[in-house]
Structure formats: C-alpha cells, structure tokens
Amino acid sequence: MPHWLNGLITQPPVSRAQNGNRATRRVANFLMGTLLGVLHGHSKLSLSLPCAHSFAMAPNYVRAYAKKFHLRRPVRNVSQCVLERANQLLDSEPPKTGGKAVLCSADNYPRSLSKQLLSSVDLIVTSRPYLNVQTYAKDSWLRLWLLGYDYRTLWRRFIETGSPRIYSERMMPCLVEMLKALKASKFAVIVAGDAPRYSKGGRSFFKTAEELASLASRITHGGFSFHTEAILVDKIPAHARYYSAVHKDGKRDVTPEERKGVHIERIIVLKKLPAP
C-alpha cells in the first residue's frame, strides 16, 4: 500500500475533501474518484450487483432484475476495495503534476479560467456529447448522489438532444473555447460516433464527426482557425454497442446491421493554424 494512503480511509473521502490541509484534500479527492470508479460495475471490486460500469440502472429495475435471477448483493469491504483499486492505479506516489476539475459547461466556464487558459493548452482530448444516444445525467445518477447531487436538478445543464440544429448550436461555442485555449499548431482530438436516429422513414445516422469538422472549419479567433488533420474510423462490433441509458443491444435475433447503438466511432484530429 502506498504510504501516503495510510490512515486516510478511516473517514469518508467526501469529508476529507472538504476539510483538512491541501495535501489531505488532494488525497481525499483521489480516494473519492477511486470510490466512484468502483461504485458499480462487474469486477471483483465493484460495490454492486454485476452491472454496467458506464451507467447505473434505476433502483426498481435492479430490484426486479435481482429477484428474477435470484441475485444477492455482494459482500464487500469498501475500504479494502478502494485501497486495492488505488494500488492498481498508482505504483508508489501520486502524479507530480496536479489536475483541476471545474464544474461548468465547456461553452461557459468562468471568465477567470478562460483568461488563464487562453493559448496555453498543448493538447485537448475529449469525447463530445452524442446526438440522442446518451442521457448523461440519468446514467450517472448514483455517482452524482454520492457527490451530493440530484441528477434531476442537473440534466438541463447537459447537452442531451435529438435535434441536429440544437446540437450544432450547442457545439459551436464549445469548439470556439477549444480553439481559444489551444496554443498555435497544437491539436484537439475528439471522439465522435455516428449517432442512430429513428423516424417514420426508418433509421438513419447523424455523422457527428463530419458535422463537428464542418463547424470547426467555420470558426476563427485571434487570426486562427481549425484545420481537420484526420478523421480516424473505429467500427464497433455489434455485441459491444451501447444504446441510450437502457441496455446493451446484443440481441441474437437481428442482423448486425439492425442492432442499435453506435456502429462507428470516429476520431477527429483538429489542428490550430493561422486562418486562411
């Protein structure tokens, strides 16, 4: 066990994160992040019935599912699970370079932070919200609850829409802020999958990567703009596709082409260059 973790598991991480000196708060935040990571999932360290790691099911659904399949809640020593996961994440000491988490939208972060980040970032790596695919606040209701939030009061802050027009309107200012933050000749790497859409006319796909590349090409700031260096394609096997916040669509009675979820992930590489 890393020596810096000794004794710090005796109080809830949320308590430690709000009290104590800077070093204690730093470790407490790490422990809270580690706890959130094992809160639910399907590993031997997960504190739940076997379930998806990426989103938490509703309590009534879990109760019904457990009853139907005669499942029992696992017996876990929470402290040991957190410490074992911490040992997996770190070899000895915390990283020398600290990070910062900011509770805000990517298109509207504090003005002081905006000035601080201006032309100072070497690399941006992100996965943008998807059109009509994820219900981000609801998916994370359990983790948000542990942090002291009710997802029902937060979901309006998230970009969750099935409208291409609204999606593009919300993404444009995010791309502007990314351009402003990057240093010249540096890169933004964005994961953006093709999002399935369903209507009376059948199923179609919103090509998120192409839309974001188009939006990025139209913005300028301080004499700079984005140039699309590459769009890499990653096809998702049918059995691994996730759809909405409800299920992983691995049904055997449909063809791979008919299965729901994101079929193709695309990785966009944008470079900040002088505007033409």
TILUM-389722 format. One line per 8 residues: number of its first residue (from 1); their letters; for each residue x negated, y negated, z of N, C-alpha, C. Coordinates in steps of 0.05 Angstrom, whole numbers, plus 5000, padded with zeros to 4 digits. Atoms other than C-alpha are relative to their C-alpha. Layout:
BEGIN
NUM) A) X/Y/Z/X/Y/Z/X/Y/Z ~ ...
END
This chain:
BEGIN
1) MPHWLNGL) 4983/5024/5000/5000/5000/5000/4982/4975/5000 ~ 5016/5025/4999/4972/4931/4984/5002/4987/5027 ~ 5000/5011/4972/4952/4898/5050/5018/4976/5003 ~ 4984/5025/4998/4990/4834/5033/5030/5006/5003 ~ 4972/4993/4996/5056/4873/5037/5005/5009/5028 ~ 4996/4990/4973/5044/4898/5107/5017/4981/5017 ~ 4983/5015/4982/5099/4875/5154/5021/4982/4987 ~ 4982/5019/5013/5136/4834/5103/5027/5013/4992
9) ITQPPVSR) 4975/4987/5007/5190/4886/5092/5019/5002/5024 ~ 4984/4998/4976/5216/4880/5163/5024/4981/5001 ~ 4977/5018/5002/5262/4822/5145/5010/5000/4971 ~ 4990/5001/5027/5308/4815/5085/4984/4980/4983 ~ 5015/5019/5017/5270/4784/5026/5013/4973/4997 ~ 4986/5026/5004/5324/4731/5018/4995/4982/5023 ~ 5006/5016/4977/5310/4709/5089/4971/4989/4999 ~ 5028/5008/5002/5235/4708/5078/4996/4978/4978
17) AQNGNRAT) 5004/5018/5022/5243/4670/5012/5009/4971/5008 ~ 4990/5026/4992/5279/4613/5048/4985/4988/5024 ~ 5014/5009/4976/5233/4608/5108/4971/5007/4997 ~ 5028/4993/4999/5160/4613/5126/4983/4981/4982 ~ 5018/5017/5015/5099/4583/5093/5000/5008/4970 ~ 4999/4996/5029/5084/4581/5019/4992/5029/4992 ~ 5009/4973/5006/5046/4647/5018/5022/5021/5006 ~ 4979/4981/4992/5102/4683/5055/5024/4999/4980
25) RRVANFLM) 4978/5003/5019/5155/4655/5008/4994/5012/4973 ~ 5008/4989/5026/5115/4676/4948/5003/5031/5000 ~ 4997/4971/4998/5112/4748/4972/5029/5008/5002 ~ 4971/4994/4996/5185/4747/4993/5014/4999/4973 ~ 4987/5001/5026/5206/4725/4924/4992/5024/4982 ~ 5009/4976/5015/5165/4782/4894/5016/5024/5010 ~ 4984/4977/4989/5200/4831/4941/5029/4999/4992 ~ 4972/5002/5009/5268/4804/4923/5002/5008/4971
33) GTLLGVLH) 5000/4992/5028/5252/4812/4849/4998/5030/4998 ~ 5004/4971/5000/5229/4883/4863/5026/5014/5008 ~ 4975/4988/4990/5293/4898/4902/5021/4998/4978 ~ 4980/5003/5022/5336/4870/4845/4995/5021/4978 ~ 5007/4981/5021/5299/4917/4798/5008/5028/5006 ~ 4992/4972/4993/5318/4980/4837/5028/5001/5010 ~ 4973/5001/4988/5387/4957/4858/5019/5020/4987 ~ 4985/4978/5013/5419/5002/4806/4984/5010/4976
41) GHSKLSLS) 5015/4987/5021/5394/5049/4753/5001/5030/5002 ~ 4999/4971/5000/5377/5122/4743/4973/5013/5008 ~ 5026/4989/4991/5307/5131/4773/5003/5010/5028 ~ 4999/4990/4973/5290/5164/4838/4999/4978/5021 ~ 5001/5022/4982/5281/5095/4868/5025/4983/5000 ~ 4976/5016/5003/5348/5067/4846/5019/5003/5024 ~ 4983/5000/4976/5396/5049/4903/5029/5005/4993 ~ 4972/4996/5009/5458/5072/4866/5004/5028/4989
49) LPCAHSFA) 4995/4976/5016/5492/5130/4833/4985/4996/4973 ~ 5013/5003/5026/5457/5144/4766/5018/4984/4981 ~ 4985/5018/5017/5479/5088/4720/4981/4983/4983 ~ 5016/5017/5017/5454/5037/4670/4983/4982/5017 ~ 5017/5019/4986/5395/4995/4693/5006/4971/4991 ~ 4997/5026/5011/5414/4937/4648/5025/4985/5009 ~ 4976/5014/4990/5484/4923/4675/5013/5017/5022 ~ 4986/4987/4978/5526/4940/4736/5029/5004/4994
57) MAPNYVRA) 4972/4995/5005/5593/4973/4729/5017/4989/5023 ~ 4981/5010/4980/5655/4948/4766/5004/5021/5022 ~ 4997/4981/4977/5666/4979/4836/5021/5021/4995 ~ 4978/4981/5004/5733/5011/4818/4992/5021/4979 ~ 5008/4981/5021/5703/5042/4755/4980/5021/5012 ~ 5019/4982/4988/5645/5071/4796/5013/5020/5019 ~ 4986/4982/4981/5692/5099/4849/5015/5022/4984 ~ 4985/4980/5016/5735/5133/4796/4981/5019/4986
65) YAKKFHLR) 5019/4983/5013/5675/5160/4759/4987/5019/5019 ~ 5012/4983/4980/5643/5187/4822/5020/5022/5009 ~ 4980/4981/4992/5708/5220/4842/5005/5021/4979 ~ 4995/4982/5022/5719/5251/4774/4978/5021/4997 ~ 5022/4981/5004/5650/5282/4771/4987/5009/5026 ~ 5008/4990/4973/5643/5296/4846/4971/4990/5007 ~ 5026/5011/4994/5583/5250/4854/5000/4988/5028 ~ 5003/5011/4974/5556/5228/4921/4978/4978/4999
73) RPVRNVSQ) 5020/5022/5000/5518/5164/4936/4974/5011/5010 ~ 5027/4990/4991/5443/5176/4943/4992/4989/5027 ~ 5012/5009/4974/5408/5172/5010/4973/4988/4994 ~ 5025/5014/5006/5353/5121/5003/4990/4985/5023 ~ 5013/5019/4981/5304/5087/5049/4992/4976/4983 ~ 5004/5023/5017/5308/5018/5019/4972/4989/5001 ~ 5027/5011/4996/5242/4994/5048/4980/5016/4984 ~ 5019/4983/5014/5205/5054/5020/5003/4998/4970
81) CVLERANQ) 4995/5003/5029/5238/5047/4952/4987/4974/4989 ~ 5011/5026/5008/5218/4974/4948/4969/5001/5000 ~ 5029/4998/4998/5147/4988/4971/4988/5018/4979 ~ 5010/4982/5021/5138/5046/4923/5001/4986/4973 ~ 4998/5014/5026/5162/5004/4865/4979/4977/4999 ~ 5020/5021/5000/5116/4947/4887/4972/5012/4994 ~ 5026/4987/5006/5057/4995/4886/4998/5007/4970 ~ 5000/4994/5028/5077/5015/4815/4994/4974/4984
89) LLDSEPPK) 5002/5025/5015/5079/4942/4793/4972/4987/5004 ~ 5026/5014/4995/5013/4918/4825/4979/5020/5009 ~ 5022/4983/4992/4946/4951/4833/4989/4993/5027 ~ 5011/5009/4974/4920/4910/4891/5011/4974/5010 ~ 4992/5026/4992/4933/4836/4895/5021/4988/4981 ~ 4982/5014/5018/4987/4790/4866/4985/4987/4977 ~ 5013/5014/5021/4971/4757/4800/4988/4973/5010 ~ 5013/5025/4991/4923/4698/4808/5016/4975/4990
97) TGGKAVLC) 4985/5022/5011/4967/4654/4764/5029/5003/5008 ~ 4972/4998/4992/5036/4640/4793/5019/4992/4978 ~ 4980/5008/5019/5100/4631/4755/5021/4982/5014 ~ 4979/5017/4990/5161/4588/4763/5027/5008/4987 ~ 4973/4994/5010/5235/4605/4757/5018/4976/5004 ~ 4983/5023/4999/5284/4549/4742/5028/5008/4994 ~ 4972/4993/5004/5359/4556/4750/5013/4978/4983 ~ 4989/5019/5018/5384/4519/4689/5003/5012/4972
105) SADNYPRS) 4998/4991/5027/5402/4526/4616/4976/4992/4984 ~ 5023/5006/5017/5348/4528/4563/5003/4974/4984 ~ 4995/5025/5015/5381/4469/4528/5004/4976/5018 ~ 4994/5023/4982/5388/4426/4590/4986/5003/5027 ~ 5014/4998/4975/5333/4434/4641/4992/4973/5010 ~ 5004/5026/4987/5313/4379/4689/4980/4982/4984 ~ 5016/5018/5016/5283/4317/4657/4971/5000/5009 ~ 5027/5000/4990/5222/4320/4702/4985/5024/4989
113) LSKQLLSS) 5012/4976/5011/5208/4391/4678/4995/4997/4970 ~ 5003/5005/5028/5219/4370/4606/4975/4984/4994 ~ 5024/5016/5004/5164/4317/4612/4975/5017/5006 ~ 5022/4984/4991/5119/4367/4647/4992/5020/4978 ~ 5005/4979/5020/5126/4419/4592/4993/4989/4972 ~ 5003/5011/5027/5120/4372/4533/4973/5007/4988 ~ 5024/4993/5014/5069/4400/4484/4979/5013/5017 ~ 5019/4988/4982/5038/4443/4538/5001/5031/5000
121) VDLIVTSR) 4996/4971/4999/5061/4514/4524/4986/5014/4977 ~ 5015/4985/5021/5017/4565/4487/5017/5021/4986 ~ 4984/4978/5012/5070/4619/4475/5027/5001/5014 ~ 4972/4995/4990/5145/4628/4483/5008/5028/4990 ~ 4989/4974/5007/5172/4699/4484/5027/5002/5013 ~ 4973/5000/4988/5247/4705/4493/5019/5018/4984 ~ 4978/4986/5013/5309/4745/4476/5025/4982/5002 ~ 4977/5018/5000/5366/4698/4456/5026/5014/5006
129) PYLNVQTY) 4974/4988/4997/5438/4710/4475/5010/5010/4973 ~ 4990/4988/5024/5474/4753/4424/5029/4992/4996 ~ 4972/5007/5006/5539/4736/4389/5019/5023/5007 ~ 4979/4981/4995/5597/4773/4420/4991/5028/5007 ~ 5011/4974/4993/5554/4830/4447/4997/5004/5030 ~ 5005/4997/4971/5536/4817/4520/5017/4981/5016 ~ 4987/5017/4980/5576/4790/4578/4980/4997/5023 ~ 5024/5001/4983/5514/4767/4615/5006/4997/5030
137) AKDSWLRL) 4994/5005/4971/5544/4741/4680/5013/5025/5012 ~ 4987/4977/4989/5590/4801/4689/4981/5024/5002 ~ 5020/4978/5000/5534/4850/4671/4983/4999/5025 ~ 5018/5003/4978/5493/4822/4728/5014/4993/5026 ~ 4984/5009/4976/5548/4814/4780/4988/5010/5026 ~ 5010/4989/4975/5514/4859/4831/4974/4986/5008 ~ 5025/5015/4994/5446/4825/4827/5006/4972/5008 ~ 4992/5027/4992/5479/4757/4829/5012/5000/5028
145) WLLGYDYR) 4988/4998/4973/5519/4779/4890/4978/5001/5021 ~ 5021/4998/4980/5455/4798/4926/4985/4974/5003 ~ 5012/5026/4998/5427/4730/4910/5018/4978/5011 ~ 4982/5019/4988/5488/4697/4939/5019/4986/4981 ~ 4983/5013/5020/5527/4680/4875/5024/5018/4993 ~ 4977/4986/5011/5595/4700/4848/4999/4996/4970 ~ 5003/5003/5029/5589/4715/4774/5023/4985/4987 ~ 4977/5013/5012/5659/4688/4762/4998/4970/5000
153) TLWRRFIE) 5004/5029/5000/5635/4619/4780/4977/4991/4982 ~ 5024/5006/5017/5574/4624/4734/5004/5005/4971 ~ 5000/4990/5027/5597/4655/4670/5003/4978/4979 ~ 4997/5022/5019/5616/4589/4637/4973/4987/4993 ~ 5026/5011/5006/5543/4568/4641/4985/5017/4979 ~ 5013/4983/5019/5523/4627/4597/5011/4996/4972 ~ 4992/5002/5028/5525/4628/4522/5013/5027/4992 ~ 4985/4975/5007/5579/4682/4511/5022/4992/4981
161) TGSPRIYS) 4980/5008/5019/5618/4671/4448/5000/5018/4976 ~ 4998/4985/5024/5644/4707/4387/5002/4982/4976 ~ 4997/5019/5021/5646/4644/4345/4972/4993/4989 ~ 5026/5008/5011/5586/4635/4297/4995/4970/5002 ~ 5003/5029/4999/5599/4560/4296/4991/4991/5028 ~ 5007/5007/4973/5597/4553/4372/4972/5010/5007 ~ 5026/4988/4994/5537/4599/4376/4978/4983/4989 ~ 5020/5017/5013/5498/4557/4327/4997/4973/5014
169) ERMMPCLV) 5001/5025/4986/5517/4493/4363/4986/5002/5026 ~ 5013/4996/4974/5492/4521/4429/4970/5007/4997 ~ 5027/4992/5005/5428/4549/4399/4982/4978/4991 ~ 5016/5022/5012/5405/4486/4363/4984/4985/5021 ~ 5015/5015/4980/5387/4446/4426/4979/5017/5014 ~ 5019/4982/4988/5352/4507/4455/4974/5002/4983 ~ 5023/4999/5018/5307/4511/4394/4985/4973/5000 ~ 5013/5026/4998/5294/4436/4398/4982/4999/5025
177) EMLKALKA) 5016/5000/4976/5269/4444/4470/4976/5018/4998 ~ 5023/4983/5005/5225/4502/4449/4979/4986/4983 ~ 5018/5015/5017/5194/4460/4394/4985/4978/5016 ~ 5012/5021/4984/5182/4403/4443/4979/5011/5020 ~ 5017/4989/4979/5149/4448/4495/4974/5012/4988 ~ 5023/4987/5011/5101/4484/4448/4978/4981/4993 ~ 5023/5014/5011/5031/4460/4432/5001/5003/4969 ~ 5002/4997/5029/5016/4448/4358/4986/5026/4993
185) SKFAVIVA) 5011/4975/5012/5001/4511/4318/5005/5025/5019 ~ 4994/4978/4982/5029/4555/4375/5026/5013/4991 ~ 4979/4983/5010/5083/4608/4369/5023/5003/5020 ~ 4977/4991/4985/5153/4624/4393/5009/5026/4988 ~ 4992/4974/5009/5173/4697/4389/5027/5006/5011 ~ 4972/4997/4991/5247/4711/4392/5011/5027/4990 ~ 4986/4976/5006/5283/4778/4395/5029/4993/4994 ~ 4972/5008/5008/5350/4771/4358/5012/5022/4982
193) GDAPRYSK) 4989/4978/5016/5390/4831/4336/5024/4993/4984 ~ 4975/5003/5016/5445/4837/4284/5024/5007/5018 ~ 4977/4996/4982/5510/4829/4323/5024/5009/4985 ~ 4976/4990/5013/5570/4871/4302/5024/4982/5006 ~ 4975/5016/4997/5636/4833/4290/5022/5017/4989 ~ 4977/4984/5009/5705/4865/4284/5023/4981/4995 ~ 4977/5016/5007/5765/4835/4250/5019/5017/4983 ~ 4981/4985/5016/5825/4855/4208/4987/5011/4975
201) GGRSFFKT) 5014/4992/5024/5778/4860/4149/4980/5022/5005 ~ 5020/4979/4994/5735/4912/4185/4977/4989/5015 ~ 5024/5008/4986/5666/4908/4213/4980/4986/4982 ~ 5022/5014/5014/5611/4860/4191/4979/4994/5021 ~ 5022/5006/4982/5545/4838/4221/4991/4971/4998 ~ 5011/5028/4999/5523/4769/4243/4970/5003/5003 ~ 5029/4997/5000/5449/4766/4225/4988/4977/5016 ~ 5009/5020/4981/5425/4728/4285/4973/4988/4993
209) AEELASLA) 5027/5009/5006/5353/4725/4264/5000/4980/4976 ~ 4999/5018/5023/5369/4693/4197/5012/4973/5007 ~ 4987/5025/4992/5415/4642/4229/4981/4983/5017 ~ 5018/5015/4984/5363/4623/4281/4976/4989/4984 ~ 5022/5010/5017/5308/4618/4228/5010/4976/4984 ~ 4989/5023/5015/5354/4572/4188/5003/4975/5017 ~ 4998/5022/4982/5369/4529/4248/4973/4988/5007 ~ 5027/5009/4993/5295/4525/4267/4987/4984/4978
217) SRITHGGF) 5012/5014/5023/5276/4502/4197/5010/4972/4997 ~ 4987/5026/5003/5322/4442/4204/4994/4980/5022 ~ 5005/5018/4978/5296/4412/4268/4972/4988/4999 ~ 5027/5013/4998/5238/4363/4278/4998/4985/5026 ~ 5005/5016/4976/5207/4328/4338/4971/4992/4999 ~ 5027/5010/4999/5147/4283/4341/4983/5006/4976 ~ 5015/4994/5024/5127/4298/4270/4995/5029/4995 ~ 5004/4971/5003/5130/4373/4279/5027/5014/4994
225) SFHTEAIL) 4976/4983/5005/5178/4428/4257/4991/5029/5003 ~ 5005/4971/4999/5183/4504/4259/4997/5011/4972 ~ 5003/4985/5025/5158/4549/4204/5003/5030/5007 ~ 4996/4971/4995/5182/4622/4202/4976/5015/4989 ~ 5023/4985/5009/5118/4663/4200/5007/5029/4992 ~ 4993/4973/5005/5152/4731/4201/5027/5007/5013 ~ 4977/4988/4987/5216/4769/4216/4996/5030/4999 ~ 5006/4972/4998/5200/4839/4240/5026/5016/5006
233) VDKIPAHA) 4975/4985/4998/5253/4894/4237/4995/5025/5017 ~ 5001/4977/4983/5265/4947/4291/5027/5013/5000 ~ 4974/4987/5001/5321/4996/4276/5005/5016/5026 ~ 4993/4987/4975/5357/5022/4338/5014/5027/4995 ~ 4986/4975/5004/5375/5097/4339/5028/4999/5011 ~ 4972/5001/4993/5450/5110/4345/5004/5006/5030 ~ 4995/4992/4972/5444/5144/4413/4990/4980/5020 ~ 5011/5020/4981/5408/5084/4443/5013/4973/4998
241) RYYSAVHK) 4987/5026/5004/5455/5028/4421/5018/4993/5024 ~ 4982/5010/4979/5489/4986/4474/5020/4981/4988 ~ 4978/5017/5010/5555/4951/4462/5014/4987/5024 ~ 4986/5016/4980/5584/4896/4506/4990/5008/5028 ~ 5008/4993/4972/5583/4908/4582/5013/5026/5009 ~ 4983/4978/4993/5623/4972/4579/4986/5027/4997 ~ 5010/4974/5004/5587/5031/4550/4977/5001/4981 ~ 5019/4994/5020/5530/5061/4511/5014/5018/4980
249) DGKRDVTP) 4984/4986/5019/5563/5085/4447/4983/5023/4988 ~ 5014/4977/5011/5534/5155/4436/5019/5022/4992 ~ 4980/4980/5007/5597/5189/4413/4990/5018/4977 ~ 5009/4981/5020/5586/5252/4371/5020/5003/4977 ~ 4979/4995/5019/5650/5248/4331/5001/4978/4978 ~ 5002/5021/5021/5628/5189/4287/4972/5001/4988 ~ 5026/5001/5013/5572/5179/4238/4983/4978/5013 ~ 5017/5021/4989/5511/5138/4259/5007/4972/4990
257) EERKGVHI) 4992/5027/5011/5535/5081/4214/5024/4989/5014 ~ 4975/5008/4988/5602/5080/4250/4997/4993/5030 ~ 5003/5005/4971/5574/5076/4321/4996/4970/5005 ~ 5001/5028/4993/5580/5009/4355/4972/4992/5011 ~ 5025/5009/4988/5525/4967/4385/4982/4987/4979 ~ 5019/5013/5017/5465/4931/4357/4984/5021/4984 ~ 5013/4981/5017/5439/4971/4298/4971/4992/4994 ~ 5026/5010/5008/5379/4928/4282/4991/4977/5018
265) ERIIVLKK) 5012/5023/4985/5335/4884/4327/4980/4987/4981 ~ 5019/5014/5016/5296/4831/4291/4984/4981/5018 ~ 5018/5017/4984/5236/4794/4320/4990/4978/4982 ~ 5007/5023/5016/5227/4724/4293/4974/4987/5012 ~ 5025/5013/4992/5158/4692/4296/5000/4972/4988 ~ 4999/5027/5008/5162/4616/4293/4974/4986/5008 ~ 5024/5015/4994/5101/4570/4289/5005/4970/4998 ~ 4997/5029/5000/5099/4496/4307/4979/4988/4982
273) LPAP) 5018/5012/5020/5069/4459/4248/5009/4971/4994 ~ 4991/5027/5009/5069/4387/4222/5023/5002/4981 ~ 4976/5000/5017/5135/4372/4189/4992/4993/4971 ~ 5007/5006/5027/5131/4373/4113/5009/4972/4991
END
